[in-house]
Amino acid sequence: EKLHISEPSNAYDFGQIINAVNTNKDKAACADLLTITDPKKLPALLSNKLEGEIFLIFIQSLEYYIVGKDPGLVYQHLFYLSKAERFKVVLALLSKNEKEQVQQLFDLLSENGNNQYSLEDLESLKKVYEL
């Protein structure tokens, strides 16, 4: 059954939703979650719980469901995701294939450019993601 996603009020709620999303590999539900979650709150909501699997489902959800509709939101999420605890650890453990998925999302962002970010912004964020 489809997960019902409501805006998480704290890191615990967010963690519960993320676990359910991850167990079901439900990218659509994850996209719903990312659409209603303020990107600025992402580091606090993730707390120290960022894992490779979660990172990847975020990347895939942003790519499949959000980048075509709202590239600005995707940029914001990528920006704040990079501020999360454990971001560097997760990044270091990505496989070549996983890194390519992240690169793909950045490529889509540069194709779908909008007024919320410049190509310079995008380039400097790519460096943070070690691309």
N, C-alpha and C positions, 0 to 999 in steps of 0.2 A: 504494500500500500504506500501511497505517496506520503512523505514526511510533511507534517505541518510545521512550517517555520514561522516563528514569531521573533521579534527583535529581542536578542539576549540582553538582560539588564546587568549581568556581571560575568566575570571570567568562568565561574562555575557553570552557569547556564550555557555559555558559549561552548565550553568544553563538552557538555552533554550533547549538544546539537552536533558539534564536529564529530564526536565519536559515532553517533548514529549515521551521519552522512558518510563517514569513512567506512563503516561496517557494510553499508549498502552500496558503496561506491556511487552514491547518488549525486551526480554532477549538477543536475537541474536543481535539486534542493540546496546544494552548496551555492549555486548561483543566486537563488532566492535569498539565502543568508547574507551573501556578500552585497546584494543589492540594497538590503534594508539596514546593513551595519555601516555606521559612519567610519570611513577608512581611518580617521584620526584615532579612533578608539581601538583599532586592531592590535597594536602592541600590548595594551593593557588587558584586552580580552584574551589574547593568546597566552599572556603571562609567560611561564617558562615551558609551555606545552607544545611549542612548534616542533613537529617531526617531519621527516622526509615525505611520508605518505600524505600528510595534511598539506604540506607545501605543494605537492604535485596536484592534489585534487583542486586546490585553489587555482593553480595555474591553468588546469584543464577547464575548470568552470568559467574562468575569466575568458579563456580563448573561445570555447564553444558557445557560450550563452550571452556574454556581456560586451565583448570588444566591438562587435558589429553595431550594437545599439548605443553604447555609451563608453567610447574609448577614454574619456576624461576620468570616469570612475575607475577604470582598469588602471590607468596611470597612478591615480591616488592610492589604490590598494597596493600596487607594487611598491610605491614609494614608502608607505607606512609598514608594509610587510618587512621591508629591509631594515626597519628600526626595531623589529621584534627581537626579544631575547632568543638566543640559539640560532638566529638567522645564518651567521657565519658557519656554524657547525653543520647545519643542514646543507648549506651551499657546498661545503667541502666534500660532503658525502654523495652528492648527485653523480649519477653515471653520465657517460657521454650522451646517451640517448635522452636522458632527463634534461640535461643542459640544453639539448637541441629543442625540446619542447618550450623551454623558457625563451630561447632565441626566437622561436616562431611567434610567440606572443609579442615580443618586442617588434618583430618585423610587421605584424599586423597593426601595431600601434603607430608605426611610422607611416604605413599606408593610409590608415584611418585618421591621420592627424587632425586635431581640432584645437580650438583656441585656449584650452585649459593647460596645454603644455607645448613647449617648443621642441624642435628637433635637438636643440642643445640640451634641454632638460632630459630628453630621452637618452641621449648619448651619455650624459653623466650618470644617469641611473643604471645604464647598461654596465658601466664600469663597476658600480657597486655590486651588481650581479655577476661580476667577473666574466663578462661576455665580450 
